[in-house]
Amino acid sequence: MNDENASGIVSDGGYTENNAQPSAPEGRVKKKRNKPLVEKWIFFACALFSIVAVAGIIIFIFVSALPAFSEAGFFQFIFGTEWDPTRGSYGILPMIVNSLCVTLGALVFGGVLGIFAAVFLVYWCPNKLKKAFEQIIDVFAGIPSVIFGFFGLVVLEPILRVFASDDTGFGLMACWLILMLMTLPTIAGMSKNALKSVPESYYEGAIALGMTKEQAVFTVMLPAAKSGIISGLILGMGRAIGEAMAVIMVAGNAPVFPTGLFTNIRTMTTTIAMEMAYADSTHRSALIAIGFILLIFILILNFCLGLTKRNRVNKGGTRTLKGELGTSPVITYRKKGAFTKVLKYVSFVLSAIVVVSLVGIVLFVVINAVPNMSWHFLFGRSTYSQGTLAPAFVNTLLVILLSLVIALPIGICAAIYLHEYSKPGSKIVKAIRLFTDTLSGIPSIVFGLFGNILFCGMMGMGYSLLAGSLTMTLVVLPTIIRSVEESLIAVPDSLREASLALGASKFQTIWKVVLPQALAGILTASILSIGRIIGESAALIYTAGTAQLMPRAGYMSSGGTFAVFIYTNATEGKVEEAYVAAFVTLILVAIIYVALGLVEYFSKKEKGVKKCKEKIKTAAA
């Protein structure tokens, strides 16, 4: 027997496998060599799903928008100033201007609040309060947008009305304040991560040169983290420009140019949300065309985000600062000490505003919901005249189950291909990640349009829970892919090498060794997906519908989830019902974040136990 047959080593995708039967016939060996290719191509097909989804959304939206472009004229559609479907006038320039004004204002308010909150969290927040403050920011991210809009409609609008000259609190200012709170978690989270990634030596060097802590933070650490902060601002901009349900409640209803902070306005997303239910023929095509223009804006923002990531040079502490750590005299920094000290206290004040805002929203919902709660409204029989929350429980559960059943296998397989089978630096892998990020940045209202066109229309599902579930599969897929991939990266390579050395195939190694180690990441992806589905409204209104009845026909029934229930009741004047639904939704969000905390806690605990065992074994050896 020669050395090759004795060892039985067969190469497969960068790993080595030990054949169980080295003396097997040549045909059987070839079959075993080719077998992993089947799983690889399955994983590859799942990874390509993001590209197919994004391309499909763009194509279907564009084709459905063509009748409006051809009738009104592409440039007249974009630069026209009159929107009147009854007269065949389709000009969306005022809506574009309104969307940009709302987005930029929210970015300024939310950017300042988010960046200073991140600075406080990283450098001045006491260790005992740091975890709690991080959870407050995370809870902001988990609150459904429709609750923010409901809060703005009931609380902010009456307050702002006092300062308005035309007795209305709707308009730009109300949109800015609501979107400020909604973009805060994205900007604060990205800024926090960027600040933590700056090498500690920068801070130590600044202190050694005579800077105070405030000077080191605001003149060295913050500029060094600007790339990550800019990425957070771009993501926040995408969130603001694509928001529909919260903005529609506080913006007013006038497709005109803004003339003041309290002018009733209408953005691109609110126009789609307000008119899609009764639009037909050219009017419907024009609304879809607005969605296509909105999609172009989002793609441009994602392209800019890709450029900021590409230009990031802060890797492994090798970046050089441009003058911050030079040989300037200490007196130069001391002259700026008063200003940086003021910035420090500004971060304290703005962080307190974050806490007060969250507590205020929660108390607002709880105080108004508790008196209106009853067993019948929560679990009683729902009718056309008197709706209850019982159908919302069932509809939400059905959408969650089917969405996860479809999205989890696709997302896990895609993540496995990206980390376990792909070659480093592969262009196709870069393309898959780019399209995955693009899919995550598409506004919910665009998902709703796509689902309405494809699932409800072309596939004949109508408004149904099945159409809503398929649409939500696309919405949560990027979250699953990224979360599972991160958990696979955290699995040590030594476990893979040990498994392969013991004779397991690559697929057996992934299935029996890698995936069990990544279980915490899979659970995290599932929990985050559940939270996204519970809080989603725009994508489900135009696919699953708004019916408040039990789904007698199963997934082919139309039905509204919790967020849809809140929106429909709030806009119809049924405020008491909306309060109770918002309260129940907040409880579900809290349960989700408690579950996330438990998963994280037990995951860290398990890793700590494994490290202790490894140290004991090393010491014994």
Disulfide bonds with the S-S distance in Angstrom:
none
